[in-house]
Amino acid sequence: MIPARYAASRFPGKLMKDLAGKPVIVRTYEAARDTGLFDEVIVVTDSEIIAEAVRGEGGKVVMSQQVHETGSDRLAEAVADMDADIVVNVQGDEPFTEAESLEKLIRVFHQDPEKEVDLASLMTEITDPEDIANPNTVKVITDKEGFALYFSRAPIPYQRAEEPRAVYFKHKGVYAFRKRALLDFRRLPMLQLEAVEKIEAIRFLEYGKKIKMVQTRISGIEIDTPEDLERAKAAWT
C-alpha cells in the first residue's frame, strides 16, 4: 500500500511533480506493481488529484476519509476491514522502489513462525558526512539481532573517540507490518519522543513493538525536496 498525501510539509505537491513524463506517485505505483511481489498494490490518498492520476494509469485507489498525522494512520484506516495478514507500506515519494529489498522484508515474516516480529523496515549504510548530519536523513541503530533500538534525525551513534569508527545507517521509509501492529498504531496516542523527532517509527518502539531492520545495498532516491527531484530526474533511465 502506498500512502499519498498531496500537502507534504517540506515539498507540497511533490507527488504530482513530473518525473520523466509521469507524476512521482504514478512512478512509485508502477515500481511497486512491477516487482510482482504483491496480491494488490493500492494507493491510499485524501487527494482527488492524486487519485485521478493513479486511476488514469489503471491503478487502484482507496480514498482516505480522515485527516491523519502519519502515513501509518492512513494505512490503518484503509486496511481495517481488509482480509490481510502482512501489509507493505511503500512511501509515495519512492519511485526507485525495487523487488530485491522488498523481498527481503517479506522474508522476515516467513522466517518468524512464532510471530514475534511486529514490523520490518529497511536501512542502508551511509558514509557521506553531509548525509549523516542532515536532519532529513533519519538514522537508526539496532541491537545485535538487528532489531531497532532508536531512530533519530541526529547522527547516532555519537562518535566520541577516533576508534572504533561508528557505522551509520539511514532508515528508508519502507515498512512491512503485521496487520495487528498497524491497527495498534492507529489507536495508540503519540508520545514525547515521536513528537520531538517527528518520526512515526518511534511510536512503535515507545509502545514496545519489535521492529526488525533489514539492510539493503540499494539506496535509491527519496524525493523530500526539489533538489531530490532534480537528482531523480538525472538518475532516471
N, C-alpha and C positions, 0 to 999 in steps of 0.2 A: 504494500500500500504506500502511496505517495501523498503525504500531506502537502497542500499547496495553498499558501496564503498570499494574497496579492499585495497587501500593505506591509511588506517587510520593513522593519525599522531602519536598518542600515542602508538598504538599497531598494526603496519602494518600486514595485512593478518589475523587479528583476526577472521573475519567472516568465514574463511576456516579452522580454528583450530578445532580439533576433540573434540566433546562433546558426550561422551557415544556412539561412533561408527558412528556419523554423524557430518558434519560441523555445526558450530554455526548457520550459515544463514539458513540451512535446518531445524534445530530445531526450529528456530524462525518462519519460514514459516509454519511449521506443527502446532505450537502452535496457531498462528493466524487463520489458516484454521479450526482447531478443535474446536474453540469457536462456530462455526455455526452461527455467527452474520452477516456475510458479503455475499453480492451477488458474489463478486470476491475477491480473495487475489492475489496480483501481486507484484513481486519483481522488483524493478527498479534499474538497475545497469549499470555501464560502463565497467564491467569486464566479459570477456568471461568465465573465470574460475568459477566465481560465477554463471553465467547463466547456465553453463553446470551442475553444482551441483544441482541447483534447478530443472531444467528440468528433470534431472535424477530421481527425486522423483515425477514427474508428475506435477510440479508446473508451473505457468505461469510467463513469464519474459517479461518485456519491456526494451529494451536497451536504455540507455540514450546517446544521440548523442552529448552532450555538456559537457564541463568541468564546474562543479558547486562548489560554495563555501560552500553550505549547502545542507542538505537533503531536505529542503523545496523547494529550487530552482529546485532540481532534480525531485521532485514530480510534481511541477507546469508544467514543460515541459511535463511530461508524461500524465497529465490529461487534458491538454489544449483542446484537441479535443474529450474528452470522455463525454458521457452523464452521468453526476454525479452531485449530489447536495452536499452530505456530503462525505468527503474523510478522512479516518482514517489513520494516519501515525504511524506505529509501527517500532521502530528502529531495525535495523538488528541484534543488539547485545543484544536483549531482549528475550532470549529463554524461560523465565518463564512467558511470557505473558499469561494472563488468562481472562476468559469470564466476571467475575464479574466486574472488573474495566472498561473494555471496554464498557460493557453495561451501566454503569453509565455515561460514556462520551456521548454515543449516546443519552441517555435520555435527556441530556441538550437541545438538539435541538428539541426534541419532546415537551419540556416544554417552548419553546421560539417562540410563534406564531407570534410575531412582528419582528422576525429575528434580534434581537439586538445583539446577541452573534456572534462574528466573528469566534472564535475558542474556543475549550475547551481542557484542559490538566489535567494531574494527579499530585497529590502531596501526600507525606506520611510523617507523623511526625517522626522526628529523635531526639534522646536524647544522643547518644554517642558523647562526646566532640571531638573525632577524626573525626567523620563524619561531624560535624558542622564546624570544622576548615579546612577540606580537600577541596582544590580548585577544585578537580574533582567532588565534590558533589555540584550541583547547588542548591542554596536556593531560596525560593520565599516567598514574603509577599503579603497579599491580603487586600482588603477593607472589610467592614462588610458584604457585599453581596457576597463575595467570588471571586471578580474579581481581577486579578493580578495587583499589584502596581509596583513591580520590581522583577527582577531576578538578583542574584549575586553569584559569586564564593566565595565571602567573607561571614562571618557569619552575617546575617541580621535577625531580628533587633539586634542592639548593646545593650548588657546588661550593662547599666550604673550603676544601683543600684541593691542591692540584691532583692528588691521587687518592682513591681511584677516580677515573673520569666518569662523570654522570652520563647516563644514556637517557635520551628524551624521546617520548612517543607522543605523536599527535593523535587525538581522538577524532575519528571520522564519524560523521553523524549518520551512520547506517546501523540499524538495530534489527535483531530478531527476538521477538517476545513470545513467551507463553501467554496465551490469551488472558489467563487469570491475572498475570502480573500487570498487563496493560489496563485491565479493569480496576485493579487495586490502585494504580497510579491516579486514575481519574477521581477516585473518592478520597484520596489522601491529601490533606492540605499542604501547601508549600511551607517549608521550614526555613530557618535562617540562612543556612549555607547556600541553598539553591537561590534564595532571594538575593544574596550578596553577589554570587558569582554569575547568576543568570545562565545556569547550565542545568537543563532538566534532568540529566542522568544522575545528578547528585540526589534528587528526591528518592530514587530507588535505594541508594546507599544509606540515606538517613533513616529509612524505614527497614533496613536490614535485608534488602533483596541482594541476591548474588548475581553479579554481572561478570560473565566470562569474556575476557578480551582476547581477540584473535588477531595476531599480527599478519599484516599483508605488506608485500613489497610495492604494491600499486597504490600510488597516492592520488592520481587524478587531479582535477581542479574543481574545487568547490567555489561557486560564484556568490561571494559575500559582498563584493564591492565592484564598482565599474572597472577597476583595474583588473580584477579577476576575470571579468567578462572579456576584456581585450586579450588576456592570456589564453582564454578558452578558444577564442576565435583564431588565434595564431596557431594553436595546437590541433585544431580540428582538421581532419583529413577525410 
